Amino acid sequence: SNPIVHEHHLLSMLLQYAVCFDRLNLKGLLCMELAWRRLQLHESAVSENPEFPSYEGARHFMGIQQRRAGALIAPSLSAHVAQELSKEAAIMKEKRKAQESRVANPKKGGGKGAAASSHE
């Protein structure tokens, strides 16, 4: 009934089947590395107090970067997207500044709008 015990058992079976039945070379598979790390994380979490396991530092134990809201996004992709959004924001800012400048300092004469408004 304990979810930690259930996941521990499931991970143990997964790893056993991968080696014994599927005959996988676990050393060469990153997905299996994460399964091993998760299994060891459970062992570490319950080692001090099985009634109240501590998962403090789990992200370091698992070897993954901190993620917001569980997002599985590569850090390099996040950096690229942030850079592109920054470029777009700079362009939009310059467009707003140009628009504000045109509104604050309308050109006198020369354009169709100026000629039409001077006759009214």
C-alpha positions in Angstrom: 0.0 0.0 0.0 3.0 2.3 0.4 3.8 4.0 -3.0 7.5 4.0 -2.3 7.5 0.3 -1.8 5.4 -0.2 -4.9 7.7 1.9 -7.1 10.8 0.3 -5.6 9.4 -3.2 -6.5 8.4 -2.0 -10.0 11.9 -0.5 -10.7 13.6 -3.7 -9.4 11.4 -5.8 -11.7 12.1 -3.5 -14.6 15.8 -3.7 -14.2 15.8 -7.5 -13.6 13.7 -8.1 -16.8 15.9 -5.8 -18.8 19.0 -7.8 -17.8 17.6 -11.4 -17.5 15.0 -11.5 -20.2 15.7 -8.7 -22.7 19.5 -9.2 -22.2 20.1 -5.5 -22.4 23.5 -4.0 -21.7 22.3 -1.5 -19.0 25.7 0.3 -18.9 25.0 1.7 -22.4 21.4 2.9 -21.8 20.7 6.3 -20.3 17.1 5.3 -19.5 18.3 2.4 -17.4 20.8 4.7 -15.7 17.8 6.9 -14.6 15.9 3.8 -13.4 19.0 2.7 -11.3 19.3 6.3 -9.9 15.7 6.4 -9.0 15.9 3.0 -7.2 19.0 4.2 -5.3 17.2 7.5 -4.5 14.4 5.5 -2.8 17.0 3.5 -0.8 18.7 6.8 0.3 15.4 8.5 1.1 14.2 5.8 3.5 17.6 4.9 5.0 17.4 7.5 7.8 13.7 7.3 8.6 11.5 4.8 6.7 8.3 6.4 8.1 9.2 9.8 6.8 11.5 9.5 3.8 13.4 12.6 2.7 13.8 13.3 -0.9 15.8 16.5 -0.3 18.5 16.8 -3.0 16.7 14.4 -5.3 17.5 16.4 -8.4 21.2 16.1 -7.6 20.8 12.4 -6.9 19.0 11.9 -10.3 21.6 14.1 -12.1 19.0 16.4 -13.7 18.7 20.1 -13.7 16.0 21.9 -11.8 12.8 22.2 -13.9 9.8 24.4 -13.5 6.5 22.7 -13.1 8.0 19.4 -14.1 8.8 20.6 -17.6 11.2 18.3 -19.6 12.9 20.9 -21.6 16.6 20.8 -22.6 18.5 23.7 -20.9 20.1 24.6 -24.3 16.7 24.8 -25.9 15.4 27.0 -23.1 18.4 29.3 -23.5 17.8 29.5 -27.3 14.1 30.3 -26.9 14.9 33.0 -24.3 17.5 34.6 -26.7 15.0 34.6 -29.6 12.2 36.0 -27.4 14.6 38.7 -26.2 15.4 39.7 -29.8 11.6 39.9 -30.6 11.0 41.9 -27.5 13.7 44.4 -28.5 12.1 44.8 -32.0 8.7 45.3 -30.6 10.1 47.9 -28.1 11.7 49.9 -31.0 8.4 49.7 -33.0 6.5 51.1 -30.0 9.0 53.9 -29.5 8.8 54.8 -33.2 4.9 54.8 -33.1 4.9 56.9 -29.9 7.4 59.4 -31.5 5.1 59.7 -34.6 2.1 60.4 -32.4 3.9 62.9 -30.2 5.6 64.7 -33.1 3.3 64.6 -36.2 5.0 65.8 -39.4 3.8 69.1 -40.7 3.1 69.2 -44.4 4.3 66.8 -47.0 1.9 63.9 -46.5 -1.6 63.3 -47.7 -2.9 63.3 -44.1 -1.4 66.7 -43.5 -2.8 68.3 -46.6 -6.3 66.9 -46.1 -6.4 68.1 -42.4 -5.2 71.6 -43.3 -8.2 72.2 -45.6 -10.8 71.1 -43.0 
